[in-house]
Amino acid sequence: MSEYIPSPRDWVAEQVELYEGSQGTEGLTLRDTGLPVIIVTNRGRKTGAVRKTPLMRAKDGNSYILVASLGGAPKHPVWYHNLKAEPNVEIRDETEVHAMRVREVVDSAERKRLWDIAVAAYPPYQEYQDKTDRVIPVFIAEPTR
């Protein structure tokens, strides 16, 4: 098993530690929003290390919608590049852990449908899109078994 490297952002590292350390019984919401998050575990494309990222929980059936918003920043988050390089991930949703495979959604109709679900789950996504020139990427994480 590769080494786990926590996020350099303190609040992210602390949330992952609380969520994972409690086996999915604590740290289940994004800071002060009260909105649920999942933990996405992936492999770093440059380091090969295990990386863990809390993302908003947006579901489509048994699949998860992952939005690479970075708060509307002009560039994609690092995890976007990791998922493009290695699409096999684990998703912890509270006490359940799922092996998943992600793909970036490029079909415009599918992307719009999933985007609308994600924005319903976390309305600031639309604000983030409105303030950036890049099209915020959307992934779908689907069960591998």
C-alpha positions as CSV (number, residue, x, y, z in Angstrom):
1,M,0.0,0.0,0.0
2,S,1.3,3.4,-0.9
3,E,1.9,6.2,1.7
4,Y,-1.0,8.5,2.5
5,I,-0.1,12.2,2.1
6,P,-2.7,14.5,3.8
7,S,-3.8,17.6,2.0
8,P,-1.7,20.7,2.5
9,R,-4.9,22.6,3.4
10,D,-5.4,22.2,7.1
11,W,-9.2,22.1,7.1
12,V,-9.2,19.4,4.4
13,A,-6.7,17.3,6.3
14,E,-8.6,17.7,9.6
15,Q,-11.9,16.8,8.0
16,V,-10.5,13.7,6.4
17,E,-8.8,12.6,9.6
18,L,-12.1,13.1,11.6
19,Y,-14.2,11.3,8.9
20,E,-11.8,8.4,8.3
21,G,-10.7,8.1,12.0
22,S,-14.3,7.8,13.1
23,Q,-15.0,5.2,10.4
24,G,-17.6,7.6,8.9
25,T,-19.5,8.6,12.0
26,E,-18.1,12.1,12.4
27,G,-17.1,15.0,10.2
28,L,-19.8,14.1,7.7
29,T,-20.7,17.7,6.6
30,L,-18.8,20.5,5.0
31,R,-17.7,22.9,7.7
32,D,-20.6,25.1,8.8
33,T,-22.9,24.3,5.9
34,G,-24.5,21.2,7.4
35,L,-24.4,19.7,3.8
36,P,-23.1,16.1,3.5
37,V,-19.7,15.2,2.1
38,I,-18.0,12.0,0.9
39,I,-14.3,11.1,1.0
40,V,-12.7,10.3,-2.4
41,T,-9.5,8.2,-2.1
42,N,-7.3,8.2,-5.2
43,R,-3.7,7.9,-6.2
44,G,-1.5,10.9,-6.9
45,R,-0.4,11.0,-10.5
46,K,3.1,12.3,-9.7
47,T,3.8,10.8,-6.3
48,G,1.8,7.6,-6.5
49,A,0.7,8.3,-3.0
50,V,-2.7,7.9,-1.6
51,R,-4.7,11.1,-1.5
52,K,-8.1,11.8,0.2
53,T,-10.4,14.6,-0.7
54,P,-13.8,15.5,0.9
55,L,-16.3,16.4,-1.8
56,M,-20.0,17.3,-1.7
57,R,-22.3,14.3,-1.8
58,A,-24.3,14.4,-5.0
59,K,-25.8,11.1,-6.1
60,D,-27.3,9.7,-9.3
61,G,-28.7,6.3,-8.3
62,N,-25.7,4.2,-7.1
63,S,-23.3,6.6,-8.7
64,Y,-21.6,9.8,-7.3
65,I,-21.2,13.1,-9.1
66,L,-17.8,14.7,-8.5
67,V,-17.5,18.3,-9.4
68,A,-14.0,19.7,-9.9
69,S,-14.9,23.3,-8.9
70,L,-12.1,24.4,-6.7
71,G,-14.4,27.2,-5.6
72,G,-14.5,28.7,-9.1
73,A,-10.7,29.1,-9.3
74,P,-9.2,29.6,-12.8
75,K,-7.6,26.1,-12.7
76,H,-8.7,22.6,-12.0
77,P,-8.0,21.1,-8.6
78,V,-5.1,18.7,-8.3
79,W,-7.4,15.8,-7.8
80,Y,-8.9,16.4,-11.2
81,H,-5.6,15.5,-12.8
82,N,-5.2,12.5,-10.5
83,L,-8.6,11.1,-11.6
84,K,-7.8,11.6,-15.3
85,A,-4.5,9.6,-14.8
86,E,-6.0,6.9,-12.5
87,P,-9.8,6.5,-12.6
88,N,-10.1,3.8,-9.9
89,V,-11.1,5.3,-6.6
90,E,-12.7,4.5,-3.3
91,I,-15.6,6.5,-2.0
92,R,-16.5,6.6,1.7
93,D,-20.1,7.7,2.2
94,E,-20.5,7.7,6.0
95,T,-19.8,4.1,7.1
96,E,-19.9,2.6,3.7
97,V,-16.9,2.3,1.4
98,H,-17.3,1.7,-2.3
99,A,-14.9,0.7,-5.1
100,M,-15.7,3.0,-8.0
101,R,-14.4,3.9,-11.4
102,V,-14.7,7.5,-12.6
103,R,-15.1,9.1,-16.0
104,E,-15.3,12.7,-17.0
105,V,-18.7,13.5,-18.4
106,V,-18.3,15.0,-21.8
107,D,-21.7,14.4,-23.4
108,S,-23.5,17.8,-23.0
109,A,-26.9,16.4,-22.2
110,E,-25.5,14.0,-19.6
111,R,-23.3,16.7,-18.1
112,K,-26.3,19.1,-17.8
113,R,-28.4,16.5,-16.1
114,L,-25.7,15.6,-13.6
115,W,-24.7,19.3,-13.1
116,D,-28.3,20.1,-12.2
117,I,-28.3,17.3,-9.6
118,A,-25.0,18.5,-8.2
119,V,-26.2,22.2,-8.0
120,A,-29.4,21.0,-6.2
121,A,-27.2,19.2,-3.6
122,Y,-24.8,22.2,-3.3
123,P,-26.1,25.5,-4.8
124,P,-22.7,27.3,-4.7
125,Y,-21.5,25.2,-7.6
126,Q,-23.5,27.5,-9.9
127,E,-21.9,30.6,-8.4
128,Y,-18.4,29.0,-8.9
129,Q,-19.2,28.4,-12.5
130,D,-20.5,31.9,-13.0
131,K,-17.2,33.4,-11.7
132,T,-14.8,31.4,-13.8
133,D,-14.0,31.2,-17.5
134,R,-13.3,27.5,-17.4
135,V,-16.1,24.9,-17.7
136,I,-16.0,23.1,-14.4
137,P,-15.4,19.4,-15.0
138,V,-18.0,16.9,-13.8
139,F,-17.1,13.2,-13.2
140,I,-19.4,10.3,-12.6
141,A,-18.1,7.6,-10.2
142,E,-19.8,4.3,-10.9
143,P,-19.6,1.0,-8.9
144,T,-17.0,-1.5,-10.1
145,R,-18.9,-4.5,-8.7
